[in-house]
C-alpha cells in the first residue's frame, strides 16, 4: 500500500548546524509510529518541519503523493495533518469547549456545528466535566487532554503527538494510551514522540531512533531496544563507561 | 411584559437600555436640554464609546496593539469635509468614501505587518498615525494645512448637519449601537473565536488551521471602517477640523486607554470605559486645567496608572466577577435556610 506520508532526505540547518540531517522514512496508513532519541536529537525539529513551522533546508515531504513541504502551518492542518505541542498552549481565556471549537472551525464555519463537534470530541477524551471551565484553570494532565481534543476536532488523518504523556502520573499515562488506541481505531495515523519508554514500547508498532539529527535505527520495539547503536546513543560507548 | 422581563434578566440589555434612556432623557428633558455642557458630554461619551468599541475589535479581541487609530479617525473626518467643501458631495456619500479609504489604509498597513509577530504592527501604527498628521499639515493645497477647514454650513438631514444637539445625540447612539451589534455578531462567529485564539497563542491557533494573518487583517479593516465613521460624525458635530485635532496621537491613546480601563476583549468594557472617563476628563479639565498648565493631564495619568495597577483586567470584568461571587454566596446562604 502507498504510504500516507513520505519524508525524503529532509535536512534542517540552523546557522550551518544540522538539527535534522538527511532523514527519510515512510508512514503507513493507520500505523502508530514512535519517534525516540536523547534530548536534542531533533525530534521536535522534525515535527516542526512536517507541520510547517520551520522551512526545510533540503529534501521533500509528500502527503498522499503530493508535496507539502513549503506549506504554512495552517495549510498543513487543513490538509489533515495536525500536531500538538510539547509545551502545551491552551487558549487560557477561553473555556475548554471554546478551545476545542477553534479546532472544529477548521472544517466548518458554522458555530453551531463547531459546538456540536467540540462537545463530541470533549466527551471522547473525557473532559466533559470541565467543558465550561476556563482553560487556564486546568491541571497539567487535563491541559494535555485539551491539546489532544483540539487537535482531534480538526478531523485529522495524521496526528502528531509531541510528548503528550510527559509529567503525567502512571494511571494518567494509562488513560492516555487508552485514548491513543481509541483514536487509532477511528482510522487516524499517529506519530508519537515520547520519553516514557513503557508507553512507547506498548503502543508503537514501529520506532524510529534519532540521534544528533540522524536516523540511527528503525524497527519494532524489540529490535530497536537491542540495537547496539541505540544503546550507545542513550548510555554512551562501553569503553568510555570504563574510564 | 415578556420584553421587560427579558431586559431585566439580561444584564447587558439592561445596561444598554439604561444608557440609552439616560442619554435620551438628558437630551430632551428641558432642564438639561438647555445645558449645553451636559449635552455635549453625553454626545462625546457615546461617540467615544463607539470609537473605543471599534478599537476593541483589533486591540482587545485580536490582541494587536494599534496605537494609530487616530489615522482612521482623521481619514474619516478629512474625507467627508474635503469632499463636501471642494466637490459639494453629500456627507452621506462622503461617509461611504471615508469608510472605503480607511479600509484601504488598513490593508496597506496590515498586509505587511500581520505576517510578522512581535512589536512590528504596534510600531508601524504609531508611525503611520504621525505620518498622516504631518501629511495633512504639509499638503496644504489640498487640506488647508494647520489653518484647518470649516464644515460648510448647510443644515438639514441631507447635509448631515443639524442646529439641534439632540440630532447628534441620536447619530452617536446609532453609531454606538451599530458598532456594538457588529462586535456582538463577531463574538459569536468563527472570526471572533479565531481572533481570541490568535491573541491567546498564535502558534497553537495556526496549528489548528487558523489563517492568522488573514483573520487579523479582516479585524483591522472592520475596526478601521467604524473608526472612520466616528471621525465623520465628529467632523459634522464640531464643524471644524485641523490636523492636530483629528490626527492627534492623543486620540489613539484615548481609544486604547478607555478600552483597557473598561475591559479589553469584552463587549461592554469600552462602553464602560467611555462612560467613566469622558466625564472624568472633562471634570479634571474644568477644575484643574485653569490653575497649573498641564496639571489635569498629570491627574488623569495618575488615575489611569492606579486603575491599571489595581485591576489590570479592567473595571468591567472585575465587577462582573464580584457580582458572580456575590450571587454564589447568596445562593449557598439561601440553601442553608
Interface residues (C-beta under 8 A of the other chain):
Chain A: X51 X53 X72 X73 X74 X77 X78 X82 X83 X84 X85 X89 X90 X91 X92 X93 X94 X98 X101 X102 X103 X105 X106 X109 X111 X114 X150 X151 X153 X154
Chain B: X188 X189 X190 X193 X194 X196 X197 X199 X200 X201 X203 X204 X205 X206 X207 X208 X209 X210 X211 X212 X265
